[in-house]
Amino acid sequence: MKKVLIGLGIAALAAVCAAAWFWPNIQRAQMAATMFSGAEQVDNFSRAHELFPTATMTASEAPFQFPRGEPISLPEKFSYRTAELDTAQFLEDTDTSALLVIHDGKLRFEDYWRTGGRDVEWLSMSVAKSFTSALVGIAVDEGHIRSIEEPVTDYVPSLKGSAYDGVRIKDVLQMSSGAAWEENYGDPESDIRRFGNILAFGGSYEEFLKTVRREREPGTFNRYNSAETQVLGLLLVAATGRPVADYMEEKLWQPLGTENDAHWLVDDEGLEMVFAGLNATALDYAKMGELFRLNGAWQGRQIVPADWVKASVTPDAPHLMPGDNPASDFALGYGYQWWVMDGDEGEYSAIGVYNQFIYVNPSRDLVIVKLSANSDYGTSEDGSSDKEFETIELFRAIGEALAPETAD
């Protein structure tokens, strides 16, 4: 009997150990399985860096804090098309975790909800793409990349024979490679869902990219394609000889005076998920928006070349223009991994699924960060549940309501 009890104890202990060993993988798989299903993600987005393998970027030794400006209240309502929307209800409906308003370099509104908080890292989703583009600009400026007119396969020969063979780096930056791709978040079999699942179930982003095939002539059609950004990640590693997290920590994260460590999710080969896997705090995200508002200059230092900033937020070909564009699959314009709004105020934004935003309106000296976990995202065929255009109108209403600060 004693031997039986000992055996049962050993079996129970082994089961507990096995469960503990596999629990992180189970949690990752659960998160992947529930994405774009309507399930709440507020817990997952605030701890993705704890669930998945990561590379760390250390906070700056000289942290910068935005000076406090005169506090503002958000407009109670804002207009979208023919509807008038309640701001508080909209923030709740989109599962907002953080909202910051920086006006003329001063923090004038800051609030957090749900699992958000000042020191809480949040999964960026495609906001990460704009950081990746900035790193490419720095690498060009430093001579690691000779020209964005060169084929990306000059640097990443492993992609020869794929859709990216011979494609200009510039066309990859502008989501115009001509690759066949389906960025349909509601379809579990779509390219983006299968690509994203690599993080949860294992695999290599580079190996996946080799399988992408060409659909159109490069430089003729703007098709949003997260694989393009991952190609840029391979480019950065090949050109600089360094991991993306290492290069970004030195060239961008530390110089920006970030207040908190940040984490990149990585695949089985240690390659950063540069199309969506950055985890950082709202205040540190805001520094990227302010850096671009200031044309790449920060505290007396030019971090990103000013001409790169301008090119990044300036559509320069017909297929990249905002509006009803038959040569594009989205109504916003596109630069180098930044979305560009129509109108005369020069607005642009980093945008990630589930309502992540770093919005910049240089004509109003305005930067807004919104971090969210909109559980309805990707659940409607017509995109009406995504709330991206409504969010832009909220930001515009905030900008229009901003009054200059009173003199001291």
Disulfide bonds with the S-S distance in Angstrom:
none
